Every structure is written in C-alpha cells, then in structure tokens.
Amino acid sequence: MSNKGRSTPRVVCCAIPIARSAGKVLLVTSRKRKDSWVLPKGGWEPSDGVLEAAASREALEEAGVRGTITRFVTTIPSASSTYHFYELDVADLDPDWLESGERRREWVDYAEAVKRIAWKSELVQALALSSIAPKR
C-alpha cells in the first residue's frame, strides 16, 4: 500500500462504540464499499487536538453516536496509516446525523462484528483487544 502522496502515514482515529448493558458494538457501512461494514474512523485534524477527540468526532459524523471515550485500546501501524483505537461508551444515538444519507448503522454482538469487518484486518485486531471481546 502507498502513502497516497503523503510523506508520512495518515493518522486515523477509530471509535469502538459500545452498548455495555447489551454487550453490543455499533458498526456503520463504508462509503467507499457500500456493502462493507466498518467501525467509525477517520483522519485526525489539528482542530481535534487530542486523538480521542478525533475518534469521538468521527463517531458522531459517521454514526450519530454521542458518548464518552473510556479507554485507549491499541495503535496499529500500516504502510499508509497509523490507526488509534478508543472505546466509546454510547450514551445516545442521534436519529439524523451528518452522514445518515450515506451510511447505515447497526448494533451487533462481538461475533457478528468480527464477521462483518473481517475484510479490514486492523479493525478485527483492535476489536479483539477491546473489552467487548470474549475473555480468553
């Protein structure tokens, strides 16, 4: 994979939106691959300040999720991006959100989430390290 013209890998911040009482994680459809599912994620911007703020912003834009970042999960470097993952305890879902016309969202259990995001190894790795993953 290339850096797409960048001299350094892109900084990507990812939220793992969790409904703890239900034991579910919220996934959204990808804009580039309409039938593929992802965790809310996107590039860090200087206006975000800290990485956690970017993860929270992406969750709101892509999934209409409001909540609290409660835990850093992991950082996963790839050739083109460095992914930073954070758990987000969901407090509320907006019925209409910025990308609601472009994405679907769905609550799923851990096993179903792993199946749906299997095409993107970084997402599976991070989900396996999250507190929603079954204890080994």
N, C-alpha and C positions, 0 to 999 in steps of 0.2 A: 504494500500500500504506500501511497505517496503522501507528502505533506500538503499537496494541492497548492503549491506555490509559497507555502509558509516556510520560514527558516527553522522554526521550532514546532513541535506538535501542538495541536489545538488543545486548550484546557476545556474539558467538558464536565459539567456538574450534573449529577443524576440524583433524583429523589426516588426512594423506595416508599411509596405511600402505603401505610399500614392501618387497617382497622383491627386493633388488637383484640377487642372483645369477640370479634367474628373470626379472627385468625385468617384474614384475607389481605391480599395486596391488590392495588389498583393498577391496571395496565391500560395503555392507550394505543390506538393504531398509529402506525408510522405514516407520515405524509408522503414519503418517497415510495414506500411499498404499502399500498392501501390495505392489503390483506395480511400484513405482518404486525405483530404486537411488540411494544417496547415499554420500558419504564420512561417516565418523563425525564428528558435530559436536553441539554443544550450548552452552548458556549458561555463561558464566563465573560462578563463585560466589566470594564473598570468601574462603572457606576454601581455594580453589585457590591463592591468592597470585598467582603469575605466570600469564600466558596460556598458556604452554607446558604447564603442569601441567594446566590445564583440557582442552587438546587430548588429552593423554595419558590423562586420566581418562575422557573421552568414548569414546576408542578401546577402553579396557578394558571399560566398561559396555556399549557398543553392539556391539562385535565380538569381545570376548575377546582383544584384542591386547595383548601386552606387548613393549616395546621402548624405544628411545631417540629422543627428538626430536633431529634432527640439523641441521635447517635451517629458518629462517623463510622462507616463500615469498612471501606478499603479504597485504595488508589490502585488503578490498573493501567499501566502504560501500554500503548500500542505504537505502531510505526507512525500513524498520523495524528493520534490523540492521546491525551492523558486523562483518564476518567476518574472522577472523585465521586464516591457514592455515600449518601446520607439517608438514614431512616427518617421518615416524616410521619409523625402520628397525626392522622387525619381528624380534624375537628368538624369540618363542614365541606360540602360539595356545592359549588355554585351551579344552579340549573342551566345557566347560559354562561359561557366563558369565551375568551379570546379566540381559541381555535376550535370551538364546538362545531363549526361548519365544515371543518377539515378532518376531524378525528372522532372516533368512538372511544368510549371508556367502559371498562367492565371490572367488577370485583371478582377475583378468582382465588382459589386456595393455592398453596405453595406448589403442589404437584402440577396443577393446570398451568400456573405461571411459567414453570420451567419448560413445559411442552411448548407453550406459545412463543417464548423468547429464545428457544434453543438455537435459532439461526444466528444469534448475536452472542458469541461466547463471553464477552466481557459482562454482559447483563446476567447471564447464568452464574458466572463466578461470583459476582457480587451478591446476588440473591442467596446463594448457598452460604455466604458468610453472615447473612442478616439474622436478626433474632426471630424472624418468621420461619426460618428453615428448621426442619425437624432436628431434634438433638440427637447426636451420634453416640 
